[in-house]
Amino acid sequence: MKKENFKQVLRRITTFYCKQNGVTYQQGLLEVVFPFALLRSKDFKTKKCYAYFNAFMRKHFPKVIFY
């Protein structure tokens, strides 16, 4: 995966998460998204990475992001 393409994946997942949950970006969010974005492959699309990340955030950090 090319470096620039990976940055775009990180931005897309983070931006979509913030918009869907009505939050603004907070420092450290990219570091949490990073391992989920690494899962991305031909058979594991960006939307699936987002779904896993979103489920993780809702389960483990439901009140960390301020709305």
N, CA and C of each residue as an Amber inpcrd file, in Angstrom:
protein
   201
   0.8450000  -1.1700000   0.0000000   0.0000000   0.0000000   0.0000000
   0.8950000   1.2390000   0.0000000   0.5800000   2.1670000  -0.8620000
   1.3890000   3.3780000  -0.9380000   1.0920000   4.2870000   0.2470000
   2.1130000   5.0300000   0.6350000   2.0260000   5.8920000   1.8070000
   0.8920000   6.9200000   1.6840000   0.7890000   7.5750000   0.5380000
  -0.2470000   8.5920000   0.3490000  -1.6400000   7.9610000   0.3800000
  -1.7740000   6.8000000  -0.2240000  -3.0510000   6.0950000  -0.2160000
  -3.4520000   5.7500000   1.2190000  -2.4970000   5.3350000   2.0260000
  -2.7770000   4.9820000   3.4160000  -3.2300000   6.2160000   4.2000000
  -2.6130000   7.3640000   3.9370000  -3.0200000   8.6080000   4.5970000
  -4.4620000   8.9530000   4.2390000  -4.8290000   8.7190000   3.0030000
  -6.2040000   8.9880000   2.5690000  -7.1850000   8.0740000   3.2970000
  -6.8150000   6.8240000   3.4690000  -7.6720000   5.8770000   4.1890000
  -7.8570000   6.3500000   5.6320000  -6.7770000   6.7510000   6.2770000
  -6.8670000   7.2620000   7.6480000  -7.7870000   8.4710000   7.7160000
  -7.6190000   9.3980000   6.7720000  -8.4510000  10.6020000   6.7540000
  -9.9160000  10.2630000   6.5190000 -10.1810000   9.3510000   5.5870000
 -11.5700000   8.9900000   5.2820000 -12.2670000   8.3660000   6.4880000
 -11.6030000   7.4260000   7.1300000 -12.2080000   6.7600000   8.2880000
 -12.4430000   7.7570000   9.4170000 -11.4490000   8.5840000   9.7010000
 -11.5570000   9.5620000  10.7850000 -12.6370000  10.6010000  10.4980000
 -12.6430000  11.1260000   9.2790000 -13.6380000  12.1340000   8.9060000
 -15.0430000  11.5710000   8.9740000 -15.2340000  10.3730000   8.4450000
 -16.5580000   9.7600000   8.4660000 -17.0030000   9.5010000   9.9010000
 -16.1070000   9.0170000  10.7370000 -16.4320000   8.7660000  12.1400000
 -16.8970000  10.0520000  12.8200000 -16.1500000  11.1220000  12.6280000
 -16.4900000  12.3990000  13.2630000 -17.8430000  12.9120000  12.7730000
 -18.0840000  12.8380000  11.4790000 -19.3600000  13.3110000  10.9270000
 -20.5240000  12.4450000  11.3980000 -20.3590000  11.1470000  11.3920000
 -21.4300000  10.2310000  11.7960000 -21.7880000  10.3700000  13.2680000
 -20.8020000  10.7280000  14.0810000 -21.0140000  10.8030000  15.5190000
 -21.1250000  12.2300000  16.0520000 -21.0940000  13.1990000  15.1440000
 -21.2580000  14.5980000  15.5330000 -20.1750000  15.1200000  16.4450000
 -18.9460000  14.6970000  16.2010000 -17.8260000  15.1530000  17.0210000
 -16.7910000  15.8540000  16.1500000 -15.9300000  16.6070000  16.7910000
 -14.8130000  17.2010000  16.0780000 -13.5940000  16.3150000  16.3130000
 -12.6440000  16.4150000  15.4080000 -11.4280000  15.6170000  15.5370000
 -10.7410000  15.9600000  16.8480000 -10.2300000  14.9310000  17.5100000
  -9.4730000  15.1370000  18.7370000  -8.1110000  14.4770000  18.6060000
  -7.1280000  15.1180000  19.2080000  -5.7690000  14.6080000  19.1400000
  -5.7190000  13.1530000  19.6080000  -4.9970000  12.3340000  18.8560000
  -4.8290000  10.9330000  19.2040000  -5.7810000  10.0030000  18.4760000
  -6.7790000  10.5650000  17.7990000  -7.7600000   9.7250000  17.1150000
  -7.1280000   8.9400000  15.9730000  -6.1970000   9.5510000  15.2510000
  -5.5340000   8.8350000  14.1500000  -4.7680000   7.6200000  14.6530000
  -4.1890000   7.7410000  15.8230000  -3.4440000   6.6210000  16.3850000
  -4.3680000   5.4470000  16.7100000  -5.6120000   5.7380000  17.0460000
  -6.5770000   4.6790000  17.3320000  -7.0830000   4.0730000  16.0240000
  -7.2580000   4.9050000  15.0090000  -7.7390000   4.4400000  13.7020000
  -6.6760000   3.5890000  12.9920000  -5.4150000   3.9120000  13.2000000
  -4.2920000   3.3090000  12.4770000  -4.3510000   1.7790000  12.3710000
  -4.4920000   1.0300000  13.4780000  -4.5000000  -0.4360000  13.3450000
  -5.6790000  -0.9660000  12.5280000  -6.8020000  -0.2690000  12.5860000
  -7.9570000  -0.7000000  11.8020000  -7.7290000  -0.4430000  10.3160000
  -7.0560000   0.6500000  10.0020000  -6.7400000   0.9630000   8.6050000
  -5.7250000  -0.0430000   8.0500000  -4.8670000  -0.5750000   8.8980000
  -3.8990000  -1.5780000   8.4480000  -4.5780000  -2.8690000   7.9870000
  -5.7950000  -3.0970000   8.4580000  -6.5320000  -4.2930000   8.0530000
  -6.9830000  -4.2300000   6.5930000  -7.0110000  -3.0150000   6.0470000
  -7.5250000  -2.8080000   4.6900000  -6.7360000  -3.6330000   3.6770000
  -7.4840000  -4.3120000   2.8110000  -6.8920000  -5.1070000   1.7420000
  -7.9190000  -5.2340000   0.6240000  -7.5870000  -6.0190000  -0.3660000
  -8.4990000  -6.2390000  -1.4800000  -9.8300000  -6.8160000  -1.0010000
  -9.7670000  -7.6960000  -0.0230000 -10.9660000  -8.3610000   0.4800000
 -11.5360000  -7.7180000   1.7510000 -10.8410000  -6.7530000   2.2880000
 -11.2720000  -6.0890000   3.5260000 -11.2800000  -4.5910000   3.2510000
 -12.3850000  -4.1090000   2.7390000 -12.4980000  -2.7290000   2.2550000
 -12.5080000  -1.7030000   3.3890000 -12.3380000  -0.4370000   2.9970000
 -12.3120000   0.6720000   3.9520000 -13.5690000   0.7110000   4.8040000
 -14.7310000   0.4540000   4.2130000 -15.9680000   0.5200000   4.9990000
 -15.9900000  -0.5300000   6.1080000 -15.3530000  -1.6430000   5.8940000
 -15.2800000  -2.6700000   6.9290000 -14.2960000  -2.2380000   8.0270000
 -13.2050000  -1.5960000   7.6300000 -12.2610000  -1.0480000   8.6170000
 -12.9840000  -0.0490000   9.5080000 -13.7970000   0.8200000   8.8680000
 -14.5650000   1.8020000   9.6320000 -15.5310000   1.1130000  10.5900000
 -16.2320000   0.1110000  10.1220000 -17.2100000  -0.5870000  10.9630000
 -16.5310000  -1.1940000  12.1920000 -15.3820000  -1.7900000  12.0150000
 -14.6450000  -2.3700000  13.1430000 -14.1820000  -1.2810000  14.1060000
 -13.6440000  -0.1980000  13.5500000 -13.1800000   0.9240000  14.3690000
 -14.3480000   1.5210000  15.1540000 -15.4630000   1.7540000  14.4920000
 -16.6240000   2.3420000  15.1360000 -17.1410000   1.4390000  16.2650000
 -17.2160000   0.1530000  16.0150000 -17.6580000  -0.7910000  17.0480000
 -16.6980000  -0.7850000  18.2380000 -15.4090000  -0.7310000  17.9530000
 -14.3930000  -0.6770000  19.0040000 -14.5740000   0.5730000  19.8650000
 -14.7510000   1.7240000  19.2050000 -14.9110000   2.9780000  19.9430000
 -16.1770000   2.9480000  20.7980000 -17.2570000   2.4530000  20.2540000
 -18.5190000   2.4110000  21.0020000 -18.4360000   1.4740000  22.2050000
 -17.7030000   0.3920000  22.0630000 -17.6040000  -0.5670000  23.1620000
 -16.5970000  -0.1350000  24.2300000 -15.4210000   0.3000000  23.7990000
 -14.3340000   0.5550000  24.7470000 -14.1680000   2.0140000  25.1590000
 -14.6370000   2.9240000  24.3360000 -14.4600000   4.3530000  24.6450000
 -15.7410000   5.1460000  24.3890000 -16.8510000   4.7250000  24.9590000
 -18.1180000   5.3930000  24.6290000 -18.1940000   6.8540000  25.0820000
 -17.4150000   7.2340000  26.0780000 -17.4980000   8.6140000  26.5920000
 -16.1810000   9.3590000  26.4970000 -15.2550000   8.8530000  25.7290000
 -13.9580000   9.5190000  25.5990000 -14.0590000  10.6890000  24.6400000
 -14.8090000  10.5230000  23.5660000 -14.9820000  11.5850000  22.5880000
 -16.1070000  12.4990000  23.0630000 -15.7990000  13.7870000  23.1770000
 -16.7920000  14.7350000  23.6640000 -17.6670000  15.2120000  22.5150000
 -18.9460000  15.1390000  22.7120000 -19.9170000  15.4870000  21.6750000
 -20.3740000  16.9030000  21.7850000
